[in-house]
Amino acid sequence: MILDYEPGDKVLNPANNDWGIGQVQSIIDNKVTVNFENVGKKVINANLIELRKIHNG
């Protein structure tokens, strides 16, 4: 699996929109650590949850 984001990118978790916008902190294997504005830091298994990247512009 090739992930479409890297540290610093802004993302949303479509399954939990109330978490707000998150910023990718790190990616190790398929574990993506994201700091969300409403719930803080979460470790996301990219095999189970597809984060949606927010494109600027």
N, CA, C and O atoms as a GROMACS GRO file, in nm:
protein
  228
    1MET      N    1   0.084  -0.119   0.000
    1MET     CA    2   0.000   0.000   0.000
    1MET      C    3   0.089   0.125   0.000
    1MET      O    4   0.180   0.137   0.082
    2ILE      N    5   0.061   0.215  -0.091
    2ILE     CA    6   0.133   0.341  -0.096
    2ILE      C    7   0.041   0.448  -0.041
    2ILE      O    8  -0.070   0.469  -0.092
    3LEU      N    9   0.087   0.516   0.063
    3LEU     CA   10   0.004   0.617   0.127
    3LEU      C   11   0.023   0.751   0.056
    3LEU      O   12   0.133   0.784   0.012
    4ASP      N   13  -0.083   0.826   0.047
    4ASP     CA   14  -0.084   0.951  -0.029
    4ASP      C   15  -0.055   1.072   0.058
    4ASP      O   16  -0.088   1.184   0.020
    5TYR      N   17   0.005   1.052   0.174
    5TYR     CA   18   0.035   1.164   0.261
    5TYR      C   19   0.167   1.143   0.331
    5TYR      O   20   0.221   1.032   0.335
    6GLU      N   21   0.220   1.252   0.385
    6GLU     CA   22   0.349   1.249   0.454
    6GLU      C   23   0.340   1.343   0.573
    6GLU      O   24   0.246   1.422   0.582
    7PRO      N   25   0.436   1.336   0.665
    7PRO     CA   26   0.431   1.424   0.783
    7PRO      C   27   0.413   1.570   0.743
    7PRO      O   28   0.479   1.621   0.652
    8GLY      N   29   0.323   1.636   0.816
    8GLY     CA   30   0.292   1.776   0.790
    8GLY      C   31   0.164   1.796   0.711
    8GLY      O   32   0.106   1.904   0.714
    9ASP      N   33   0.120   1.691   0.639
    9ASP     CA   34  -0.003   1.702   0.561
    9ASP      C   35  -0.125   1.711   0.652
    9ASP      O   36  -0.127   1.655   0.762
   10LYS      N   37  -0.225   1.783   0.605
   10LYS     CA   38  -0.353   1.794   0.676
   10LYS      C   39  -0.447   1.687   0.621
   10LYS      O   40  -0.457   1.668   0.500
   11VAL      N   41  -0.517   1.618   0.713
   11VAL     CA   42  -0.606   1.509   0.673
   11VAL      C   43  -0.736   1.512   0.753
   11VAL      O   44  -0.745   1.578   0.857
   12LEU      N   45  -0.835   1.440   0.702
   12LEU     CA   46  -0.960   1.416   0.773
   12LEU      C   47  -0.980   1.266   0.784
   12LEU      O   48  -0.934   1.190   0.699
   13ASN      N   49  -1.048   1.223   0.890
   13ASN     CA   50  -1.090   1.085   0.903
   13ASN      C   51  -1.239   1.082   0.868
   13ASN      O   52  -1.322   1.118   0.951
   14PRO      N   53  -1.273   1.040   0.744
   14PRO     CA   54  -1.414   1.043   0.702
   14PRO      C   55  -1.509   0.969   0.796
   14PRO      O   56  -1.627   1.003   0.803
   15ALA      N   57  -1.460   0.868   0.867
   15ALA     CA   58  -1.544   0.792   0.958
   15ALA      C   59  -1.571   0.869   1.088
   15ALA      O   60  -1.664   0.836   1.161
   16ASN      N   61  -1.490   0.971   1.115
   16ASN     CA   62  -1.504   1.048   1.238
   16ASN      C   63  -1.482   1.196   1.208
   16ASN      O   64  -1.383   1.255   1.253
   17ASN      N   65  -1.572   1.256   1.132
   17ASN     CA   66  -1.556   1.396   1.094
   17ASN      C   67  -1.550   1.490   1.215
   17ASN      O   68  -1.491   1.597   1.208
   18ASP      N   69  -1.612   1.448   1.328
   18ASP     CA   70  -1.611   1.533   1.447
   18ASP      C   71  -1.472   1.545   1.509
   18ASP      O   72  -1.451   1.629   1.597
   19TRP      N   73  -1.376   1.463   1.465
   19TRP     CA   74  -1.238   1.476   1.514
   19TRP      C   75  -1.174   1.604   1.463
   19TRP      O   76  -1.078   1.653   1.522
   20GLY      N   77  -1.227   1.658   1.355
   20GLY     CA   78  -1.171   1.780   1.297
   20GLY      C   79  -1.054   1.750   1.205
   20GLY      O   80  -1.028   1.635   1.168
   21ILE      N   81  -0.985   1.855   1.170
   21ILE     CA   82  -0.869   1.844   1.081
   21ILE      C   83  -0.750   1.793   1.162
   21ILE      O   84  -0.726   1.837   1.275
   22GLY      N   85  -0.677   1.701   1.102
   22GLY     CA   86  -0.558   1.647   1.168
   22GLY      C   87  -0.433   1.675   1.087
   22GLY      O   88  -0.439   1.692   0.965
   23GLN      N   89  -0.320   1.678   1.157
   23GLN     CA   90  -0.192   1.693   1.090
   23GLN      C   91  -0.112   1.566   1.112
   23GLN      O   92  -0.093   1.522   1.226
   24VAL      N   93  -0.065   1.507   1.002
   24VAL     CA   94   0.014   1.385   1.010
   24VAL      C   95   0.146   1.415   1.082
   24VAL      O   96   0.219   1.506   1.044
   25GLN      N   97   0.175   1.335   1.185
   25GLN     CA   98   0.297   1.352   1.262
   25GLN      C   99   0.406   1.256   1.216
   25GLN      O  100   0.522   1.294   1.198
   26SER      N  101   0.367   1.130   1.196
   26SER     CA  102   0.464   1.029   1.152
   26SER      C  103   0.393   0.913   1.086
   26SER      O  104   0.273   0.890   1.107
   27ILE      N  105   0.468   0.839   1.006
   27ILE     CA  106   0.418   0.720   0.940
   27ILE      C  107   0.522   0.611   0.957
   27ILE      O  108   0.635   0.624   0.910
   28ILE      N  109   0.484   0.503   1.026
   28ILE     CA  110   0.573   0.388   1.046
   28ILE      C  111   0.496   0.265   1.002
   28ILE      O  112   0.393   0.231   1.060
   29ASP      N  113   0.547   0.200   0.899
   29ASP     CA  114   0.474   0.091   0.834
   29ASP      C  115   0.338   0.145   0.791
   29ASP      O  116   0.332   0.242   0.716
   30ASN      N  117   0.230   0.086   0.837
   30ASN     CA  118   0.096   0.135   0.802
   30ASN      C  119   0.029   0.206   0.919
   30ASN      O  120  -0.092   0.227   0.917
   31LYS      N  121   0.108   0.243   1.020
   31LYS     CA  122   0.056   0.316   1.135
   31LYS      C  123   0.085   0.465   1.116
   31LYS      O  124   0.201   0.507   1.109
   32VAL      N  125  -0.021   0.542   1.108
   32VAL     CA  126  -0.009   0.686   1.086
   32VAL      C  127  -0.050   0.758   1.214
   32VAL      O  128  -0.162   0.743   1.261
   33THR      N  129   0.042   0.836   1.270
   33THR     CA  130   0.011   0.916   1.388
   33THR      C  131  -0.035   1.053   1.342
   33THR      O  132   0.036   1.123   1.270
   34VAL      N  133  -0.156   1.090   1.387
   34VAL     CA  134  -0.218   1.216   1.344
   34VAL      C  135  -0.261   1.293   1.468
   34VAL      O  136  -0.319   1.236   1.560
   35ASN      N  137  -0.232   1.423   1.470
   35ASN     CA  138  -0.278   1.509   1.579
   35ASN      C  139  -0.403   1.583   1.531
   35ASN      O  140  -0.394   1.676   1.450
   36PHE      N  141  -0.521   1.540   1.581
   36PHE     CA  142  -0.648   1.600   1.540
   36PHE      C  143  -0.683   1.716   1.631
   36PHE      O  144  -0.652   1.714   1.750
   37GLU      N  145  -0.748   1.820   1.573
   37GLU     CA  146  -0.777   1.941   1.649
   37GLU      C  147  -0.875   1.920   1.764
   37GLU      O  148  -0.868   1.990   1.864
   38ASN      N  149  -0.967   1.824   1.752
   38ASN     CA  150  -1.070   1.806   1.855
   38ASN      C  151  -1.045   1.691   1.951
   38ASN      O  152  -1.101   1.689   2.060
   39VAL      N  153  -0.961   1.594   1.913
   39VAL     CA  154  -0.942   1.476   1.998
   39VAL      C  155  -0.796   1.445   2.027
   39VAL      O  156  -0.765   1.347   2.095
   40GLY      N  157  -0.706   1.527   1.976
   40GLY     CA  158  -0.564   1.506   2.004
   40GLY      C  159  -0.502   1.399   1.916
   40GLY      O  160  -0.547   1.375   1.803
   41LYS      N  161  -0.399   1.336   1.968
   41LYS     CA  162  -0.318   1.244   1.890
   41LYS      C  163  -0.382   1.106   1.882
   41LYS      O  164  -0.422   1.048   1.983
   42LYS      N  165  -0.391   1.055   1.759
   42LYS     CA  166  -0.445   0.921   1.735
   42LYS      C  167  -0.350   0.845   1.644
   42LYS      O  168  -0.289   0.903   1.554
   43VAL      N  169  -0.337   0.716   1.668
   43VAL     CA  170  -0.260   0.629   1.579
   43VAL      C  171  -0.361   0.554   1.493
   43VAL      O  172  -0.444   0.479   1.544
   44ILE      N  173  -0.352   0.575   1.363
   44ILE     CA  174  -0.447   0.519   1.268
   44ILE      C  175  -0.381   0.404   1.192
   44ILE      O  176  -0.270   0.418   1.142
   45ASN      N  177  -0.451   0.291   1.185
   45ASN     CA  178  -0.404   0.180   1.102
   45ASN      C  179  -0.453   0.206   0.960
   45ASN      O  180  -0.572   0.197   0.932
   46ALA      N  181  -0.360   0.240   0.870
   46ALA     CA  182  -0.397   0.277   0.734
   46ALA      C  183  -0.454   0.160   0.655
   46ALA      O  184  -0.513   0.180   0.548
   47ASN      N  185  -0.438   0.037   0.705
   47ASN     CA  186  -0.500  -0.078   0.640
   47ASN      C  187  -0.650  -0.081   0.666
   47ASN      O  188  -0.725  -0.140   0.588
   48LEU      N  189  -0.694  -0.019   0.774
   48LEU     CA  190  -0.835  -0.025   0.815
   48LEU      C  191  -0.910   0.105   0.791
   48LEU      O  192  -1.030   0.103   0.765
   49ILE      N  193  -0.840   0.217   0.799
   49ILE     CA  194  -0.904   0.348   0.788
   49ILE      C  195  -0.830   0.429   0.681
   49ILE      O  196  -0.708   0.445   0.688
   50GLU      N  197  -0.904   0.479   0.585
   50GLU     CA  198  -0.844   0.561   0.480
   50GLU      C  199  -0.864   0.708   0.513
   50GLU      O  200  -0.976   0.759   0.509
   51LEU      N  201  -0.755   0.775   0.545
   51LEU     CA  202  -0.761   0.918   0.573
   51LEU      C  203  -0.774   0.993   0.441
   51LEU      O  204  -0.723   0.949   0.338
   52ARG      N  205  -0.842   1.106   0.445
   52ARG     CA  206  -0.858   1.186   0.325
   52ARG      C  207  -0.770   1.311   0.338
   52ARG      O  208  -0.785   1.390   0.431
   53LYS      N  209  -0.680   1.326   0.244
   53LYS     CA  210  -0.588   1.439   0.245
   53LYS      C  211  -0.661   1.566   0.204
   53LYS      O  212  -0.742   1.565   0.111
   54ILE      N  213  -0.631   1.676   0.273
   54ILE     CA  214  -0.687   1.805   0.239
   54ILE      C  215  -0.585   1.874   0.149
   54ILE      O  216  -0.472   1.901   0.189
   55HIS      N  217  -0.627   1.901   0.027
   55HIS     CA  218  -0.537   1.964  -0.070
   55HIS      C  219  -0.553   2.115  -0.061
   55HIS      O  220  -0.665   2.167  -0.060
   56ASN      N  221  -0.442   2.184  -0.054
   56ASN     CA  222  -0.446   2.331  -0.051
   56ASN      C  223  -0.463   2.382  -0.193
   56ASN      O  224  -0.399   2.335  -0.286
   57GLY      N  225  -0.551   2.480  -0.208
   57GLY     CA  226  -0.571   2.540  -0.339
   57GLY      C  227  -0.680   2.473  -0.407
   57GLY      O  228  -0.713   2.508  -0.520
   0.00000   0.00000   0.00000
